[in-house]
Each structure stands twice: as structure tokens, then as C-alpha cells.
């Protein structure tokens, strides 16, 4: 089960069995049911989460009660409220499970400890963070530039599996388009 | 001049004079005139740039010739086409100078060398990247959620100096609103 975490790290830097065991000892395991919350608005955010199995959505609810989806997360993805996690403030996002889900949890304390202890894990986290930064820049450009049809097609091309697992309403919310627009595009 | 780079790194991790000298030896210096390009679309992207003096904008031009601003950068900020820089592909962004500008340039080779040589500089780059990630997530939420007025006020609150230095047309392009809307908001 933890092998997919090892595979992810080893895409960046090779590990011995002992090193991986040491890394893994800094994580805790959590199992959640469909619809269960991993994080709710105003929670203190203890952990970053590596998804071993399942599907989650991280979203913001505005003062009119409208949901805006920040990200989805499935196997091999990380998810938390990063602003709250890195700054140790309370959550502004909600994260709940669209499917039964299993995650490996890493506290900020353990993350910093691991990074201080092992240069190669700090290296791996830096590289992951750089890739994440680029992905968010692409999403910003797509929000600024593309029309609904182009956004839809970009997402379909980038994450084909998402479309089989995520309801259309949520895809629409992620893309910042109306449900009706999306139905027209995907029919 | 390089002191502002040292100050930025030392907000995260203290450095000896010798360490900073070693770090600095991996940078090259570049001086640009107002309107000069730092990067043009389809260039190979050699460097990330730390702004010592001046003001730049990084933007995407769509196939109708419309500009979308990805970011501004002034003193103490970093700027490049990160997708092209990290993946070593050609630029999709343009970056040019709104004021006479001086930057310190760090090639990807030197960045990786520094990070491999000095754990503490890798640490500092990881922390910076995490903060950058959070800032981009906030911008995405603001694009998904906020109306033009709210976006304008958030930007004004976050970066008051930008407003004194950047023409209104460009602020409008950054916020993804029309020039007319912005004039109404800022009058």
C-alpha cells in the first residue's frame, strides 16, 4: 500500500529499504468513508495527505454558499489546505471524500524533521513543489485565457481518469463554468 | 546590491559570509532597459531571475493577440517562465521590463548544483516554493470566486506598491477584468 508513496519519491531520488522505512515511520494512516470530511473550514490543519486509495475534493464555500473547487486528489496525489498547513492557521477549505479513501498523513512537524534529517527527502519535496507551482500557473493561465470549451478539453486531456470518477457538476465547479455549459460541451 | 538576496535567504536560514559568497558565485548579473525583453516566447529559458531593482511583467499572448498577465515582479521577487525553466522547454510566456531593471540570474544547472552542495539552500528554495504555491492557490480562488471589485481590493491590500508603479491597463489584465471595469473601481 505504501509502495505508491515509495514509487513517487523514487521518481525523483532512489531510496534504500531502510531509508523508506524511516520515511514511512513519520506518516500515520487514515481510512475515510465516502462523504466523510478530511478537513473542515476552521479546523486546525495538522497534516498533508498522500492519497493511497480513493478520491477527494478540496473546495471553498463562499458567503453565498456557492462551492468553488480548488483541487481533486486521487491515488498518488497530495492534498491538504496548504495555506493553513504551511502557515499553521485554520482551514478556509473543506476537503471531503467522493469515494471511500485511504491516506497517509504527514504532520508539518514530521515533514520538517524528515527534511532536516535527510537531504534527499528535502530534495524530493522541493522538486514536487516546483512541479506543483507550474501546474497552478497553467491553471491560472487557463482561467484567464481559455473559454469553457478549451478548459474542458485541457482537463480531459490532462486527467482522463478524473472524468470517469467525478460527477459533472463538480467538474463544472472546478472549471468555473455552469453545469449547463458543461453539459453542452460534453454531450 | 546582492544584499537583498542575502536578506531573503536569511529570512529562512542564516548564512555565513563565506556561504553567501559561494551562493552568489552561481549567479550572473544582468541589466535591462525599460521595454527590453528578459524572455520572449519560444526562447529557450536558461535562468530564473531575482530582481535587484526594477519592475517586470510576465505575460501570455493568446492567438487573438490578447495579453494575459501571469505575474509582476519587483525588487526581492523571482521571475521566469517556470514551466520552461523547470522542464527545459521553450518559453510560452514573454517577460519584459516596465522600468529599467537589474536581475541576478540563476541557471537550472547552478540551481541544482547549489541545492546538491548545500542542504540549507535546498531548504530555503523548498520553503520559498511552498509559499509560492500557496500564493497561486489564493489567486486561483480569487479568480474562481471573487468579483472584479473584490479582486481589485485584495490586490491593492496585498501589494500596495504595485499600484503606484504599474499602469491601470496592466492591473486590469492581471485581474482578468476590462480596463473600463477597473477605471470604475479605482475612481
Interface residues (C-beta under 8 A of the other chain):
Chain A: X60 X62 X66 X68 X69 X70 X82 X83 X86 X87 X115 X116 X119 X122 X123 X125 X126 X129 X130 X131 X132 X133 X134 X136 X137 X138 X139 X140 X141 X143 X144 X145 X176
Chain B: X60 X62 X66 X68 X69 X70 X82 X83 X86 X87 X115 X116 X119 X122 X123 X125 X126 X129 X130 X131 X132 X133 X134 X136 X137 X138 X139 X140 X141 X143 X144 X145 X176
